[in-house]
Amino acid sequence: MANNFRMKNVVFLTAFIFLGIFASACEQQNEGKDVTLALDWFPNANHIGLYIAEDKGYFEEEGLNVEIRTPSDPSTILQTVASGTDDFGINYQPDLLIARDAGIPVVSVLGMVQHPLNSIMALKSSGYESLSDLKNKKIGYPGIPWNEDALDTMLKSDGLTGIEDIELVNVGWELGTSLMSGNVDAVIGAYFTHESISLENEGYPVDIFRMENWGVPDYYELILVTSEAYLEDNDETVRSLARAITKGYKDAVQDPQSGVDILKKYSPDIDESIDRPGADLLQNLWVDVGVDFGDQTPEKWNNFANWMKDNDIISNDLNIDDAYTEEYFYD
């Protein structure tokens, strides 16, 4: 009798412990896996697909608890991702190739903006009809070295000798104000989905010379990056995040203005006079003719990388195939 009583107690205690462990496991599963994602800049129209995924529960459906954060120094994103401080980051194809050439093991998993946003801008009042009109003019740039090579290529494509035909001025990130003040005649390094709108809102409409139309090979402006180590150890998490982000941006393509409404919920300080028209421009840049959001092609990666190699921006022996993966593209 005493033995039976003790046996029942053991069975009850075992069952109680099992249920407790099971409940704890379920609770942890319901909480989702914590993931950090660092933006490339402050929240703006380029990011609305991320906030749609958060707002509509696409991350939660994939079992993820995603922290979208604004970095204190956007220039360090690839370093923080490589070190594991951030699991994922938003960055740029040229910067990733330069980083890999420096030994920083980061990988692109999604092509987020299918074409360059960086461009040359000049005030419409200047009357420049072609880049050859910039001969002997002052061109402002943000001090990013590879932008000098892009400018050189663009000028050569219109018959000039190259960058020696203009006066290059490092204006930092005061691109718009430098143009409005007349300190420079044109700028490179400004996004035509942001700065051009801001300038027009201030009463300074601009003409835009897009890189891929003036000799620079087409490339992905924004990409989703992670580290080689994270990719190796967290394949399912990467797949889950890529699926959720893709759903968010497909919604953004269908209705960019609703996406801006959602962005404003999470970041009330956005400038709607810039982000609303910016979202409409980006609607046809998150995708392309015959190309869905997230796609990355060997042609685009190799063509741009070869241009970088020809201009000694990256070394000739850099393996471009390791810089990106098509494994996480969902059409």
BASE-674204 format. One record per residue (C-alpha): residue number from 1; residue in one letter; x, y, z. Coordinates in pm, 1 decimal, always signed. Layout:
<nodes>
- nr; rest; px; py; pz
- NUM; A; X; Y; Z
...
</nodes>
This chain:
<nodes>
- nr; rest; px; py; pz
- 1; M; +0.0; +0.0; +0.0
- 2; A; +278.1; +244.0; +98.4
- 3; N; +473.3; +139.6; -211.6
- 4; N; +170.6; +205.7; -433.2
- 5; F; +126.0; +547.6; -275.1
- 6; R; +490.5; +634.3; -333.6
- 7; M; +468.2; +506.7; -693.6
- 8; K; +164.4; +726.9; -761.2
- 9; N; +353.6; +1024.7; -618.9
- 10; V; +650.6; +953.3; -844.7
- 11; V; +427.0; +924.4; -1151.7
- 12; F; +243.2; +1245.7; -1057.4
- 13; L; +568.1; +1433.6; -994.1
- 14; T; +718.5; +1309.5; -1322.4
- 15; A; +409.2; +1415.4; -1514.5
- 16; F; +412.9; +1754.3; -1338.8
- 17; I; +777.5; +1810.6; -1427.5
- 18; F; +717.6; +1702.4; -1791.1
- 19; L; +420.4; +1936.5; -1827.0
- 20; G; +626.1; +2220.1; -1681.2
- 21; I; +908.8; +2160.3; -1927.0
- 22; F; +660.5; +2130.6; -2215.1
- 23; A; +483.9; +2451.3; -2115.6
- 24; S; +815.0; +2633.9; -2085.1
- 25; A; +921.6; +2511.6; -2429.3
- 26; C; +591.3; +2620.7; -2581.7
- 27; E; +622.0; +2959.3; -2415.6
- 28; Q; +971.9; +3004.7; -2554.9
- 29; Q; +852.8; +2894.9; -2900.4
- 30; N; +564.0; +3140.9; -2890.4
- 31; E; +801.4; +3421.4; -2794.8
- 32; G; +989.5; +3369.0; -3121.3
- 33; K; +1356.6; +3381.4; -3202.7
- 34; D; +1514.8; +3720.4; -3138.0
- 35; V; +1671.3; +3877.0; -3447.2
- 36; T; +1831.6; +4219.7; -3486.4
- 37; L; +1818.0; +4405.0; -3817.0
- 38; A; +2009.5; +4732.3; -3856.2
- 39; L; +1889.6; +4987.6; -4109.4
- 40; D; +2130.6; +5165.5; -4342.6
- 41; W; +1993.8; +5508.9; -4244.2
- 42; F; +1705.1; +5656.4; -4048.4
- 43; P; +1363.2; +5500.7; -4132.3
- 44; N; +1232.0; +5616.4; -4469.4
- 45; A; +1034.4; +5501.5; -4772.3
- 46; N; +1303.2; +5248.5; -4863.0
- 47; H; +1218.2; +5052.2; -4548.8
- 48; I; +840.2; +5030.2; -4562.1
- 49; G; +840.4; +4659.1; -4651.5
- 50; L; +1016.4; +4584.7; -4322.9
- 51; Y; +758.7; +4772.8; -4119.6
- 52; I; +474.1; +4612.1; -4314.5
- 53; A; +618.8; +4271.3; -4222.1
- 54; E; +626.5; +4377.7; -3857.0
- 55; D; +281.6; +4537.4; -3855.2
- 56; K; +101.5; +4257.9; -4039.5
- 57; G; +261.8; +3983.0; -3833.1
- 58; Y; +471.8; +3830.4; -4110.5
- 59; F; +774.4; +3807.4; -3879.8
- 60; E; +561.5; +3654.0; -3605.6
- 61; E; +419.2; +3398.2; -3849.1
- 62; E; +775.4; +3287.0; -3917.5
- 63; G; +851.5; +3254.3; -3545.4
- 64; L; +1069.9; +3564.1; -3534.8
- 65; N; +1089.7; +3856.0; -3295.7
- 66; V; +1266.1; +4115.4; -3511.7
- 67; E; +1418.0; +4431.1; -3368.5
- 68; I; +1453.4; +4688.3; -3646.0
- 69; R; +1701.7; +4944.9; -3524.5
- 70; T; +1848.4; +5270.2; -3650.4
- 71; P; +2228.7; +5262.0; -3617.6
- 72; S; +2417.9; +5541.0; -3448.9
- 73; D; +2678.4; +5518.9; -3728.5
- 74; P; +2545.4; +5373.3; -4056.3
- 75; S; +2898.3; +5339.3; -4194.2
- 76; T; +2968.8; +5055.5; -3947.1
- 77; I; +2678.7; +4826.4; -4044.5
- 78; L; +2891.8; +4568.1; -4224.9
- 79; Q; +3132.9; +4554.2; -3931.0
- 80; T; +2855.0; +4508.5; -3674.4
- 81; V; +2697.7; +4235.0; -3886.3
- 82; A; +3031.7; +4059.1; -3937.8
- 83; S; +3104.6; +4069.8; -3564.2
- 84; G; +2758.4; +3940.3; -3468.7
- 85; T; +2651.8; +4259.6; -3293.3
- 86; D; +2370.6; +4268.9; -3550.2
- 87; D; +2230.5; +3955.5; -3712.1
- 88; F; +2127.7; +4133.1; -4031.9
- 89; G; +2173.0; +4473.4; -4190.0
- 90; I; +2062.1; +4680.4; -4486.4
- 91; N; +2353.9; +4791.4; -4700.8
- 92; Y; +2475.9; +4846.0; -5057.5
- 93; Q; +2630.9; +4623.3; -5323.1
- 94; P; +2940.5; +4842.6; -5381.5
- 95; D; +3012.2; +4866.3; -5007.5
- 96; L; +2974.3; +4492.8; -4956.6
- 97; L; +3224.7; +4416.2; -5232.9
- 98; I; +3471.7; +4665.2; -5086.8
- 99; A; +3422.9; +4510.5; -4741.8
- 100; R; +3478.0; +4155.5; -4867.5
- 101; D; +3792.1; +4271.7; -5042.8
- 102; A; +3909.3; +4394.5; -4701.2
- 103; G; +3840.0; +4050.9; -4548.4
- 104; I; +3504.6; +4127.7; -4384.4
- 105; P; +3294.3; +3807.3; -4422.4
- 106; V; +2949.9; +3945.5; -4511.2
- 107; V; +2703.4; +3807.2; -4765.6
- 108; S; +2404.4; +3951.2; -4952.1
- 109; V; +2091.7; +3735.4; -4922.6
- 110; L; +1831.0; +3960.1; -5094.1
- 111; G; +1845.7; +4228.4; -5360.6
- 112; M; +1612.7; +4493.2; -5218.3
- 113; V; +1642.9; +4781.1; -5469.5
- 114; Q; +1712.3; +4660.1; -5820.4
- 115; H; +1892.8; +4969.7; -5954.4
- 116; P; +2125.8; +5246.1; -5831.0
- 117; L; +1962.9; +5534.9; -5648.8
- 118; N; +2291.3; +5724.9; -5634.2
- 119; S; +2298.1; +5977.2; -5917.3
- 120; I; +2430.4; +6308.9; -6043.3
- 121; M; +2193.0; +6601.0; -5984.2
- 122; A; +2204.5; +6954.8; -6114.0
- 123; L; +1952.9; +7234.8; -6072.6
- 124; K; +1712.2; +7262.9; -6364.4
- 125; S; +1784.3; +7634.6; -6366.7
- 126; S; +2142.6; +7551.5; -6468.4
- 127; G; +2018.9; +7426.8; -6804.0
- 128; Y; +2262.2; +7135.4; -6825.6
- 129; E; +2130.0; +6896.9; -7089.4
- 130; S; +2417.0; +6649.0; -7078.4
- 131; L; +2708.7; +6554.3; -6857.2
- 132; S; +2950.5; +6714.2; -7103.4
- 133; D; +2799.0; +7045.7; -6990.4
- 134; L; +2971.1; +6990.5; -6653.9
- 135; K; +3317.1; +7058.2; -6798.6
- 136; N; +3507.7; +7299.6; -6574.5
- 137; K; +3224.1; +7297.0; -6320.9
- 138; K; +3234.1; +7224.4; -5946.9
- 139; I; +3093.4; +6882.2; -5852.7
- 140; G; +3016.2; +6810.5; -5487.7
- 141; Y; +3045.0; +6460.8; -5344.9
- 142; P; +3028.8; +6301.5; -4997.4
- 143; G; +3393.6; +6197.4; -4983.0
- 144; I; +3322.7; +5833.0; -5075.1
- 145; P; +3619.5; +5721.5; -5289.6
- 146; W; +3435.2; +5492.6; -5532.3
- 147; N; +3198.1; +5780.0; -5618.0
- 148; E; +3499.5; +5946.0; -5782.4
- 149; D; +3537.4; +5646.9; -6014.2
- 150; A; +3166.0; +5649.8; -6092.0
- 151; L; +3182.7; +6019.1; -6177.2
- 152; D; +3488.1; +5960.5; -6395.0
- 153; T; +3308.9; +5685.5; -6588.5
- 154; M; +2994.6; +5893.9; -6631.2
- 155; L; +3185.7; +6194.0; -6764.5
- 156; K; +3384.4; +5976.2; -7006.3
- 157; S; +3059.3; +5824.4; -7135.2
- 158; D; +2963.3; +6170.0; -7263.4
- 159; G; +3289.2; +6246.0; -7436.9
- 160; L; +3489.2; +6420.7; -7162.7
- 161; T; +3839.8; +6316.7; -7063.1
- 162; G; +3716.6; +6225.0; -6716.5
- 163; I; +3724.9; +6357.4; -6363.2
- 164; E; +4017.3; +6589.2; -6447.1
- 165; D; +3772.2; +6796.2; -6652.0
- 166; I; +3584.3; +6911.1; -6341.1
- 167; E; +3662.7; +7047.2; -5993.9
- 168; L; +3571.8; +6789.1; -5729.6
- 169; V; +3456.8; +6929.3; -5393.8
- 170; N; +3412.7; +6718.7; -5078.9
- 171; V; +3092.7; +6855.6; -4923.7
- 172; G; +3029.3; +6563.4; -4687.5
- 173; W; +2657.5; +6497.6; -4659.0
- 174; E; +2564.0; +6859.8; -4729.9
- 175; L; +2480.6; +6765.2; -5086.8
- 176; G; +2145.2; +6940.0; -5113.9
- 177; T; +2244.3; +7256.3; -4929.9
- 178; S; +2564.7; +7285.0; -5134.6
- 179; L; +2360.2; +7269.8; -5452.9
- 180; M; +2097.9; +7519.9; -5331.8
- 181; S; +2361.6; +7766.2; -5212.7
- 182; G; +2546.2; +7757.8; -5543.6
- 183; N; +2868.2; +7636.7; -5382.6
- 184; V; +2873.1; +7357.1; -5640.6
- 185; D; +2718.2; +7319.3; -5986.1
- 186; A; +2615.7; +6955.1; -5944.9
- 187; V; +2644.8; +6671.9; -5693.7
- 188; I; +2699.2; +6297.9; -5698.3
- 189; G; +2609.0; +6071.6; -5406.8
- 190; A; +2248.8; +6187.4; -5369.9
- 191; Y; +1948.0; +5953.2; -5396.0
- 192; F; +1696.0; +6055.5; -5660.9
- 193; T; +1423.4; +5896.0; -5445.1
- 194; H; +1503.5; +6127.9; -5154.6
- 195; E; +1730.6; +6430.1; -5214.3
- 196; S; +1571.3; +6523.6; -5547.0
- 197; I; +1229.2; +6533.8; -5379.2
- 198; S; +1363.7; +6732.5; -5084.6
- 199; L; +1524.5; +6985.3; -5320.5
- 200; E; +1206.8; +7025.5; -5524.9
- 201; N; +1007.4; +7076.4; -5205.1
- 202; E; +1246.4; +7361.8; -5122.1
- 203; G; +1185.8; +7519.2; -5461.3
- 204; Y; +1496.8; +7381.4; -5632.1
- 205; P; +1391.6; +7121.8; -5891.1
- 206; V; +1676.8; +6918.2; -6035.0
- 207; D; +1770.6; +6721.4; -6342.8
- 208; I; +1880.9; +6366.4; -6263.7
- 209; F; +2153.6; +6171.7; -6443.9
- 210; R; +2123.2; +5808.3; -6337.3
- 211; M; +2444.1; +5607.1; -6313.9
- 212; E; +2334.7; +5305.7; -6517.3
- 213; N; +2236.5; +5537.2; -6805.5
- 214; W; +2581.3; +5696.1; -6818.5
- 215; G; +2833.4; +5413.5; -6834.1
- 216; V; +2831.4; +5267.6; -6480.9
- 217; P; +2708.6; +4906.5; -6478.3
- 218; D; +2372.7; +4846.9; -6315.4
- 219; Y; +2386.1; +4730.7; -5953.1
- 220; Y; +2169.1; +4669.5; -5645.7
- 221; E; +2148.8; +4982.1; -5434.3
- 222; L; +2006.3; +4818.6; -5121.4
- 223; I; +2070.1; +4459.0; -5017.3
- 224; L; +1996.7; +4250.0; -4708.7
- 225; V; +2322.7; +4125.8; -4557.4
- 226; T; +2430.8; +3883.5; -4289.3
- 227; S; +2760.8; +3722.7; -4191.8
- 228; E; +2903.3; +3399.9; -4327.3
- 229; A; +2899.5; +3255.8; -3974.2
- 230; Y; +2533.9; +3345.0; -3912.9
- 231; L; +2438.3; +3204.8; -4251.3
- 232; E; +2610.2; +2875.6; -4172.9
- 233; D; +2456.9; +2835.2; -3827.1
- 234; N; +2107.3; +2978.4; -3881.9
- 235; D; +1988.4; +2867.7; -4223.8
- 236; E; +1621.7; +2833.0; -4123.4
- 237; T; +1619.0; +3172.6; -3954.0
- 238; V; +1757.2; +3334.4; -4268.7
- 239; R; +1490.6; +3159.2; -4475.7
- 240; S; +1216.6; +3270.1; -4238.3
- 241; L; +1332.1; +3631.4; -4237.0
- 242; A; +1368.0; +3638.9; -4615.9
- 243; R; +1013.5; +3503.0; -4659.0
- 244; A; +864.8; +3760.0; -4421.0
- 245; I; +1053.6; +4053.7; -4573.5
- 246; T; +958.2; +3942.7; -4924.9
- 247; K; +589.3; +3935.4; -4826.1
- 248; G; +621.2; +4282.0; -4677.8
- 249; Y; +775.5; +4430.2; -4989.9
- 250; K; +529.1; +4259.6; -5221.3
- 251; D; +258.4; +4439.3; -5024.4
- 252; A; +457.0; +4762.8; -5057.3
- 253; V; +474.3; +4723.3; -5435.2
- 254; Q; +97.5; +4677.1; -5447.7
- 255; D; +18.5; +4975.2; -5225.3
- 256; P; +318.3; +5193.9; -5134.4
- 257; Q; +110.3; +5466.8; -4970.9
- 258; S; -44.3; +5223.6; -4721.8
- 259; G; +312.6; +5121.5; -4649.4
- 260; V; +400.8; +5481.8; -4567.3
- 261; D; +100.2; +5490.8; -4331.3
- 262; I; +248.3; +5191.1; -4149.0
- 263; L; +597.6; +5343.0; -4148.7
- 264; K; +455.9; +5655.4; -3984.2
- 265; K; +304.8; +5443.7; -3704.3
- 266; Y; +648.7; +5314.1; -3613.2
- 267; S; +844.7; +5628.8; -3696.7
- 268; P; +618.3; +5932.4; -3647.0
- 269; D; +891.9; +6181.7; -3734.9
- 270; I; +921.1; +6083.8; -4103.3
- 271; D; +884.9; +6362.6; -4358.3
- 272; E; +575.7; +6259.6; -4553.5
- 273; S; +639.7; +6527.1; -4814.5
- 274; I; +952.3; +6326.5; -4908.9
- 275; D; +858.5; +5968.7; -4820.3
- 276; R; +520.5; +5959.3; -4996.2
- 277; P; +652.3; +6056.5; -5341.8
- 278; G; +966.2; +5854.9; -5263.7
- 279; A; +759.7; +5540.9; -5207.7
- 280; D; +587.8; +5589.7; -5543.3
- 281; L; +927.1; +5609.4; -5715.1
- 282; L; +1054.6; +5303.6; -5531.1
- 283; Q; +748.5; +5099.7; -5626.9
- 284; N; +912.2; +5019.1; -5961.2
- 285; L; +1262.3; +4984.2; -5816.9
- 286; W; +1191.7; +4711.5; -5558.1
- 287; V; +1102.3; +4502.6; -5862.5
- 288; D; +1182.7; +4523.9; -6232.7
- 289; V; +1037.6; +4400.5; -6559.9
- 290; G; +1034.3; +4023.2; -6520.2
- 291; V; +1217.6; +4047.3; -6186.8
- 292; D; +1054.5; +3997.2; -5847.3
- 293; F; +1161.4; +4152.0; -5518.8
- 294; G; +1472.1; +3995.7; -5369.1
- 295; D; +1618.0; +3855.4; -5689.2
- 296; Q; +1993.6; +3872.7; -5750.4
- 297; T; +2158.4; +3772.7; -6076.6
- 298; P; +2517.4; +3666.9; -6145.6
- 299; E; +2524.6; +3907.9; -6441.5
- 300; K; +2455.7; +4214.1; -6228.5
- 301; W; +2699.6; +4112.3; -5955.5
- 302; N; +2976.2; +4023.3; -6199.5
- 303; N; +2933.1; +4318.2; -6435.6
- 304; F; +2954.5; +4570.2; -6155.5
- 305; A; +3237.2; +4383.0; -5982.0
- 306; N; +3436.3; +4375.2; -6306.3
- 307; W; +3391.9; +4752.4; -6338.1
- 308; M; +3520.0; +4789.4; -5980.2
- 309; K; +3818.1; +4568.6; -6062.4
- 310; D; +3894.3; +4765.0; -6378.7
- 311; N; +3899.8; +5081.7; -6168.6
- 312; D; +4118.1; +4923.2; -5895.4
- 313; I; +3843.8; +4965.0; -5635.3
- 314; I; +3864.3; +4595.6; -5547.5
- 315; S; +4133.3; +4339.5; -5621.0
- 316; N; +4119.6; +4118.6; -5929.5
- 317; D; +4128.1; +3796.6; -5730.7
- 318; L; +3814.6; +3867.4; -5522.3
- 319; N; +3568.7; +3578.4; -5563.3
- 320; I; +3234.9; +3742.2; -5645.5
- 321; D; +3035.6; +3418.1; -5614.4
- 322; D; +3093.8; +3423.1; -5238.2
- 323; A; +2955.3; +3775.7; -5200.2
- 324; Y; +2590.2; +3682.3; -5250.1
- 325; T; +2352.2; +3386.2; -5249.6
- 326; E; +2032.8; +3318.9; -5442.8
- 327; E; +1919.6; +3052.6; -5192.4
- 328; Y; +1676.7; +3282.7; -5013.6
- 329; F; +1491.9; +3433.0; -5309.7
- 330; Y; +1116.9; +3360.6; -5302.3
- 331; D; +919.9; +3447.5; -5615.6
</nodes>
